[in-house]
Amino acid sequence: MRMEISALQLAALVNGKIEGDPNIKINTFSKIEEAKAGSLTFIANPKYAHYIHSTEASVVLVKSDFQTEGPVKPTLVKVDDPYTVLATLLNMVSAAKPKKSGVEKLAYVADGVNIPASTYVAGFAYISNGATIGENVQIFPHCFVGENVHIGNNVILHSGVKIYNDCVIGENCIIHSGAVIGSDGFGFAPHNGIYTKIAQIGNVVIEDNVEIGANTTIDRATMGSTFIRKGVKLDNLIQVAHNVEIGENTVMAAQVGVAGSTKIGKNNMIGGQVGFAGHIKIGDNNQIGAQSGIPNNVGDGNRLMGYPATDARDFARQTVYIKKLKSLFDDVNNLKK
C-alpha cells in the first residue's frame, strides 16, 4: 500500500463488517504466517484458519461466517469472498503506481509508426514498419514488435517479449518476459528422407484481457490464425502450436503443450505439464489434472487425470490398485506353490 488506512476505511471500501479495533492502521500486505504489525492479510482456505491465533497482522480479511475460538489479536473484516476482495485491493494498489509515457532515446521506432502520448517505449525496444500501437501501452526494454503488428490499448509487454510480423494483440493484455508470439509452426514435409520446411504464412490473434506467462511460445498458423480467445490465462513455459485455438476464459498452468490444430473450448482448467495431441477437439468446462495426456477428443464438463486421461475418480481407483499389485502377485505365487 502507498498510504496508511484504518480498518474502518478498509471495511467501507470493501463493504465488510468489522470485529475488533476499527481505528487500527494498515500499510502493507502479508502472508498470514509471516505478517507483522501494520499488515493486512486474509484467510480463504480453512487449513490456514489456525494462524488467526498466532499471526501478528493488524487486520485479517475473513469470510462472513468465520468464527474464532476465544478472542484474537487482529481486527477482522468479514466479507463474502476474502480472496476476491484481496485481489481487488492488490489491483487497486498496482493501478495507483505511476506509469511512464513517451519514447526513450535508445528505442527504435520505424518511420510512420504513431506512438500515442500516453504510451511508453523503453530504450532498446524495436518497433517495426507498419506497426500500430494503442493508448496507454507499456513496452519495456528489448521488446521486438514486428512488421504490421497491431497492439491494442492498455497492453503491457514486459522486457524481452518478441512479437513476429502480422500478429494481433487485443486490449488489456499482459505478456511477460521472454514470451514469443508468432514464431513459425513446426511444419516440415518429409520427402526422400529429407524434411523440407513448409512456410508458415499465417499469424497469431490474441483477443482482449489475455495474460501470457514468461517464456511461453505461441506459434503462428501455417495458414489462417492461431487464436487465443478473450480472458485466457497462460502460465509460464507453455507451448501452443500452429493453428491451435484456446477458448474464452480457459486457464493453463506451466509446461502445458498443445500440438497443432487442436481446438480447446471455453472455461477449461488445465493443470501443469498436460499434453494435448494434435487435431483433436476439447469441449467446455473441463478440469484436467497435472501431467495428464489427452490423445483424443473430450466432451464438456469432465474431470480427467492420467495418461491416457480418464475420469479422475477412476484414475484414483487405478492408482490404489497399482499400489496393491505386489501383494496381489505375492498371493498368486503363494497359491501356485
VEXDO-987614 format. One record per residue: z, x, y of N, C-alpha, C, O in turn. Coordinates in steps of 0.02 Angstrom, whole numbers, plus 50000, padded with zeros to 5 digits. Each point is the difference from the previous one (the first is absolute). Example, Ala and Ser with C-alpha at 12.3 -4.5 7.8 and 13.67 -1.06 7.14 Angstrom:
BEGIN
503905066049716500004995550059500005004550060500335005249999;499314993050054500035004250059500374996150055500085002550055;
***
This chain:
BEGIN
500005004249940500004995850060500005004450063500295005449999;499394992450053499985003850063500564997950047500155003750047;500154990649941500544997850043500564997049958499904998049943;500685001950086500584997449966500054992550011499944997650056;500184998649889500094992850007500624998049960500225003549955;500044990850062500604997549965499804995749941499424997849994;501065001049962499884995549943499824993050025499604996649970;500715001450086499854993450028499284999650022499664994949988;500095010250045499305000150022499535000249941499484996649999;500705007349950499595000249939499964993249967499464997849981;501114998850012500024993549968499564995050038499664995949969;500355004450097499584995650040499265001549989499584995549998;500275011049994499305002149991499724997649933499414998249996;501015001949951499754998449933500244993249976499904998249941;500414997950103500254993449982500495000349942499964996349952;500525008550054500495001049947500694997550020500124998450058;500325001449893500694997750010500465006049991499955003749951;500524997250097500445005950000500654998549963500304994750008;499915010349951500685000249973500295006850017499775005149973;500724995150072500295006350021499975000850075499974995150037;500035011149986500035001650071499314999150032499555003949984;500354991150061499344999050029499825005350052499425000550019;501075003350005499885004950053499865007049976499865004550040;500184996649894499885006749974499285002150013499554995849996;500345010650020499345002450020499655003749943500325003249958;499024996250042499585003749952499455003550038499764997550051;500035008449923499465003750034499535003549951499575003950022;500504994849913499565003149951500004995949936500404995549991;499135006349963499964996949934500215005149947499905006050009;500404991549937500205004649945499984996349934500044993949997;499905010049949500124997349932500744998549994500425003650028;499744991349935500704997749998500475005349972500575000550022;499205003449929500445005049969500085006250044500445004249987;499134996650064500035005950043500194998350072500025004550043;500114989249971500074997750069500635002850033500525001049967;499425000250098500565002250042500134994850054499624995350009;500925005750027500174995550055499444999750050499695005150017;500174988950007499454998950048499354998249968499504999050035;500475000749899499374998649966499974992849974500514996849987;498885000950005499844993549970499715001249931499565004349992;500684992049958499725000549933499934992949972500094995150036;499755004449899499874993449971500165000049926500035005249968;500074988850005500054999049928499524994449981500114994250019;499375007549944499544995049974500044999449925499884994749971;500285011049996500055000249928500744999749980500395004150024;499804991349932500714999349982500325006349972500615000850005;499005003749966500305006049970500285004750053500375004649983;499464994350080500295004050054500594996650034500285002750048;499904991449929500524996150034500685003550001500384999150048;499775005049902500655003349998500105004950057500575001750017;498875000650013500065004750056500314996750062500195003550047;499864989949954500274996650058500725002250013500254999550056;500105002849892500705002050007500095007450017500555002150017;498915001849980500065007250013499565002450057500115005550027;499394990649992499535002350052500355000950067500474996550017;499295008550020500255001250067499564996650053500135000750060;499364995549919499564996650048500404995350044500504997149979;499275002150083500334995450046499794992849987500414995450006;498955003549977499744993349989499575000049936499615004749989;500484990149970499604999349939499664993250000500324994950009;499025005349982499624993849990500094997849927499885003949954;500324989850036500094997449932499704993049996499854996950051;500085000649888499744993249991500514994850023500605001450002;499144992850014500424994750028500574998049953500544998050023;499355002749911500514997949952500425005949974500364999449951;499595006350083500365006049978500764999050008500234997750052;500135003949895500734999350002500325006749982499745003849959;500844997750073500365006249985500674998449969500294994650010;499965010249952500684999449972500485003550048500065006249998;500274990050043500475002850049499645002250063499384999650003;500995002950046499715002150064499585006349992500125004149956;499384996750088499585005950001499985002950070500124996450049;499745010049956500015003450064499414998350045500104998650059;499275001449915499444998750045499954992750021500254995549965;499425003450090499824993250021499394997849959499535003949992;500484990049984499444997349962499584995550044500274996150039;499075004649955499544995350031499624996649944499605003249965;500524990450026499714996349943499334996850020499954996550051;499545004849908499334997450013499714997749933500285001449947;499164995050055499704997449939499725005649956500074999749939;499615005350092499675005349963500125006750035499625001850044;500905001849936500165006350035499445005150000499905003550049;499734997049896499475005149995499444998550050499765004650034;500044989149971499484998150048500245001050071499625002450043;501014995949971500275000950067500015007450018499825001950056;500405002449897500015007250012499305002650014499905003950046;499614993849915499305002150010499774998250071499675003950033;500504990049989499814997850067500325004550053499665001950048;500984999749943500345004350049499705007050002499905002850054;499955000049887499705006649998499325000150034499825004850034;499794989949955499344999550032500074999450076499595002850037;500924993649986500114999450071500165006750032499755001750053;500685002249913500185006650025499385004650001499895003650048;499724996149898499405004249996499504998150056499715004450031;500214989149980499534997750051500225002050071499585000550045;501075000549964500255001750066499875007350019500065001950058;499755002249893499865007050015499375000550043499514996549987;500505007750065499415000550043499395002749962500075004649959;499354992550054499385002349968499605004250048499984998750061;499705006449911499575004250041499334996650013499804995449963;499855006750088499334997650014499605005750030500275005050023;499074994249976499565005150027499745004749947500234999949942;499295004250078499675004849954500235007050019499905002250056;500415001349897500245006750013499415004950004499474998849972;500645006850062499465004750015499645002549939499395000650000;500985000949947499695003149942499714995049950499795002049945;500204991650073499664994949958499255000350013499785001750055;499834996549894499274999450010499814992649994500144996849949;499545000650103499754993250000499255000350015499815002450053;499784995249901499275000350009499784996250061500324995150021;499135007150009499724996650058499864992749984499744998349947;500434997450100499864992949991500544996049966499974993949998;500545009549974500554996449968500514998350054500255004450035;499924989249971500484997750049500705000049970500134997049948;500325006550085500705000049980500404995950051500055002250057;500224992049924500384995950048500595003950029500275004549968;499924993650092500555003550035500654999549961500435004450005;499664990349955500624999049962500025003949935500515000249967;498945003050015499955003549935500155007450009499875002950053;500415000149896500195007050000499595003849948499964997949942;499755007750079499645004549955500305007050009499935003050053;500404999449894500355006450004499525005949996499424999349979;500835006550041499615006149993499815001349928500394998749954;499005004050037499725001749935499784993949959499825000849941;500204993350088499684994349969499255000250017499805002850051;499804994149905499275000250008499734992949993500094996849949;499595000850104499704993350001499255000750003499735002750048;499924994849901499285001249993499584994950038500254995150027;499105006349975499514995650034500034992949973500074998949940;499894996350105499944993049980500654996749980500004994149983;500565009650019500644997049982500214995050054499865001050059;500484993849920500304995250048500754999849987500224999149943;500175001850110500725000649995500324994550042499824999050058;500664997449912500314994350033500555002050048500125005950012;500224989050015500565000950046500645002149961500094998249942;500335005750092500665001949974499965003649933500474999649959;499005003950028499935004049939500345006750011499995002850055;500334999849892500325006550002499675004549948500064998849940;499605006450083499655004649955500315006950009499955003150053;500394999249894500395006150005499595006249979499444999249977;500845006950031499605006049990499675000549931500264997749950;499155005450052499625001649939499734993849965499835000349941;500134994250094499654994249972499255000850011499785002850050;499844994749902499274999850006499764992949995500154996549951;499475001350099499704993450001499255000949999499715002650048;499974995349897499295001349990499544995650041500224995750038;499145005549954499494996450038500034992549985500054997949942;499904998250111499954992649996500614996749968499964994449976;500605009150023500624997049976500264995150053499965001350060;500294993049918500324995250045500744999949985500224999149943;500185001750110500734999749995500254994650047499875000250060;500494994849912500234994450039500615001750043500225005750002;500044989350032500575000950045500645001749961500094997949943;500355005950089500685001249976500035003749933500464999049961;499055005250027499985004049938500355006650013499955002950054;500404999649895500315006650002499685004349945500034998349941;499685007350080499745005049952500455006150006499975003750049;500464997449901500445005850001499605006349988499424999749978;500885006050036499645006349999499655001249934500284998949946;499105003550059499635002049940499644994449964499775001049944;500184993150085499624994549969499255001450009499785002150054;499844996749894499275000950003499664993349985500124997049947;499465000850098499634993849990499265001650004499745001950053;499914997449891499305001749996499574994750038500244994850020;499135007049987499534996050040499954992749977500054998549940;499864997150108499834992949989500584995749974499904994149986;500695008750007500564996049975500304995750056499915001550059;500444993349921500284995150047500754999549988500224998849944;500175002050110500734999349996500194994150046499835000050059;500514995049913500194994150039500585001450047500175005850012;500124988950015500545000750049500685000949966500114997849943;500345005450094500705000749979500085003749934500464998549961;499105006250026500055003949938500365006650013499985002650056;500354999949892500335006650002499735004049942500034997949942;499715008050074499735004549948500375006650005499995003250053;500334998949893500445005850002499635006549984499435000049976;500915005550038499695006649997499675001549933500264998449947;499165004750058499655002249940499584994749967499645001549952;500404992350070499594994749970499265001350016499835002450054;499744996049897499285000850008499674993249987500074997249946;499585000450104499684993549996499245001050001499735002750048;499944995349898499275000349999499715006149967499415001450009;500995002349952499715005549961499534997149948500034994049985;499545010249988499494997549952500324997149938500485002749973;499254991750004500184997549935499775004849946499555004050009;500794995549933499875004649945499404997449960500084996849948;499325004650078499404997349969499515005449981499735003650043;500144997249891499535005049975499604997049943500274996449958;499095005150039499564997549947499865005749951499705005050018;500514994249917499875005249951499264999849977499734994749985;499965011250014499315000549976499885006949972500075005050035;499764995349900499875006349966500585004950008499905006050011;500724991449983500595004250003500215002250069500455004050008;499214993250043500175001850069500224993650037499704994749990;500815005850051500234994450041499705000450070500155004750037;499444990549979499674999850065500394995450046500154994349982;500015008050078500404996150047499614993950022499405000450015;500954993949988499734993850027500264999350072500604999850011;498944999950036500214999550070500434993750010499844994649976;500705006350060500474994550015499874997750072500245003150047;499394991549961499754998150066500384994050030499824997650053;500705000249913500404994450026500545002550048499955005450029;500574990549978500565001950044500654997249974500034997249945;500505003650094500654997049986500164995350058499935001850058;500304992249926500234995250050500734998649988500204997449948;500215004450101500724998849997500164994550051499875000950060;500404993649918500144994450045500665001050037500305005349995;499924989650041500585000550044500665000849962500074997849943;500415005450090500705000449977500075003649933500424998149959;499175006950030500035004049939500375006550015499935002950054;500484999449898500315006650005499805004149939500034997749944;499775008550069499745004549948500425006350001500075003250052;500214998649890500475005649995499665006850003499395000549997;501035004650008499765006950005499625002149937500204998549944;499245005050068499595002949947499704994749953499815001649944;500154992350079499634994949962499265000650017499825001450057;499754997549893499285000550010499674993449982500154997049948;499395000950094499634993849989499255001750005499765001850054;499894997749891499305002149997499534994850028500124993949994;499365008450037499484995550026499604997149942499975002949946;499744991350066499604996749948499345003749989499735003250045;500024996249894499335002649986499504996250044499585003050034;500464990449963499654995650046500484994550019500434998149960;499514999250101500464994950023500645003150025499985005150035;500604991949949500635002350028500565000149948500014995849955;500445008950052500664999749969500454996350048500035001850059;500324993049917500394995650045500755000749988500234999549943;500145001650111500734999549999500174994250046499935000550061;500294994049910500074993850039500654999850041500425004549995;499654990450045500554999450048500685000749966500124997349947;500325006450087500695000349979500155004449940500575000249978;498935003349995500125004449942500435005950020499935002750055;500524999349901500425005950012499915004849941500154998349943;499595007650071499885005149950500485005950011500055002550056;500294999549892500475005650003499615006650002499395000050005;500985005549991499695006749999499645001349934500164997149948;499345007350056499685002949940499694994749955500075000249939;499594995150091499634994849962499265001550004499755002350052;499904996549893499275000949997499674993249992500124996549951;499465001750097499614993849997499265002049997499755003150046;499924995149900499325002349988499484995650036500174995250033;499215006749958499454996650036499924992749978500084998249942;499774997650108499854992949990500594995949974499924994549975;500695008350030500604996249984500154995050056499825001250057;500504993349925500264995450049500744998749984500174998249944;500265002750106500714998649993500174994150045499905000350060;500354994349910500094993750035500604999950048500425004549998;499604990550043500504999450054500715000649974500184997349948;500225006550090500725000549989500195002949932500564998949977;498995004649992500175003649939500335006650018499805003350048;500724998649914500355006350013499965004449938500054997649944;499875008950068499955004949945500465005850013500005002850055;500394999249895500425005950004499595006349985499414999649982;500915006150025499655006449997499645001349934500214997749947;499245006050058499625002749944499644994749959499825001349943;500074993050085499564995149967499295002650003499795003050050;499824995749897499305001749999499584993849984500134996749949;499385001850092499574994249990499295002449991499715002950046;500014996049895499325002349986499484995550033500164994550023;499225007949978499474996950040499864992749983500014997949943;499844998450111499764993049997500524995149973499834994349984;500795007750012500534995449980500214995750059500065002550056;500064991149931500204995250052500724997849987500144997349947;500305003950100500704998249994500154994550050499825000550059;500524994249919500104994150040500575000750051500205005650018;500054988750005500494999650053500725000449973500144998149943;500305004450100500734999649988500225003149935500484997649969;499195007650009500215003649940500495005550019499955003150053;500544998049902500485005550008499895004949942500094998349942;499725007950075499775004849951500435006250003500035003350053;500304998549892500465005749998499635006649998499395000249994;500995005250010499725006750003499645001949936500194998149945;499285005950063499615002949946499654994949955499835001549943;500074992550082499604995249962499275002250003499765002250052;499894997149891499295001749997499584993949984500144996449952;499345002550089499544994449989499335002749977499725004550031;500024992749915499325001649978499504997350051500174995950042;499215006449952499494997850047499684993349980500034998049942;499684998750107499604993949989500414994349969499744996149960;500915003550057500404994549976500254995950060499945002150058;500334992049927500244995650053500734998349988500194998049945;500225002850107500714998549998500124994050045499784999950057;500584995249918500134993950039500525000950054500115005650024;500214989049995500494999950055500714999749972500124997949944;500365004450098500724999049988500255003149934500444997349968;499275008450014500245003549941500515005450019499995002650056;500454998949897500475005750006499865004749942500054998149942;499765008150074499805004949949500475005950004500035003450051;500334997949894500515005249999499715007050001499415001149984;501005003750036499795007050008499715002749934500234998349946;499255005950061499665003549946499644995449951499845002049944;500044991950077499624995549957499265001950002499755002750049;499904995749896499285001049997499654993349994500174996049957;499355002750087499664993550003499275001049981499595001750043;500234997249893499325001249979499544994050006499395000649998;500904993350010499604993949998500204995450058500475001350037;499154993249969500144995150052500704997149992500264999549944;500044998750113500674996950001499954993750043499685000050053;500654994749924499994993750038500515000150057500125005250030;500174989049984500474999250056500724999649974500124997549945;500355005050095500714998649989500315003349939500474997249971;499295008650009500275003549941500515005350020499985002650055;500474999049898500455005750005499835004749942500144998349942;499575007550073499735004349949500325006950001500205002550052;499845000549887500235006949994499675003149939499784996649954;500205010150046499775003649941499275001750000499634998350046;500165005349900499305001749992499784998949927500305002849955;499194993050034499714995650051500524994950022500434998049961;499534999950101500524995850030500054993349962499504997149980;501115000850012500144993649968500564996550038500275002850048;499894991149933500544996450033500645004350001500185003049950;500154997150108500585004550008500544998749948500335004749978;499784989050003500514998549950499795002649931500415002649963;498954996650021499755002749937500075007649998500185003049949;499665000150108500065007350004500725002349988500125004949966;500364991450063500705001849991500204999449927500375004249974;499404990649992500154999249929499695005649959500315002749954;499064999150062499675005449964500385006650008500055003949953;500214997350106500385006150012500625000349956500165005249972;500174989150021500594999749956499795001449928500345003749965;499104993250013499785001149931499835007449988500165002749947;499525000550101499805007049991500635004449992500005004649959;500514993850078500625003949994500324999349931500365004449977;499494990049989500294998849934499565002449942500194999349942;499235003550075499535001949947500305005249952499914999449939;500445005650087500275005249956500474997049948499945001549941;500524994250081500474997149952499634995449951500194999549942;499274997250082499614995849956499665004249945500024998149941;499685007550078499685004449951500525002949952499875000649940;500725001250087500535002549955500184994749948500105001749942;499964992150080500164994649953499464999149947500154999249941;499225001150081499454999249953500005005749948499914998949941;500205007250084500015005849954500574999549951499935001849941;500644995850082500574999049954499854994749947500195000749942;499484994050079499814994849952499525002749947500054998249941;499475006150082499525003049953500375004249948499825000049941;500695003650082500365004249953500394995849949500335002849956;
***
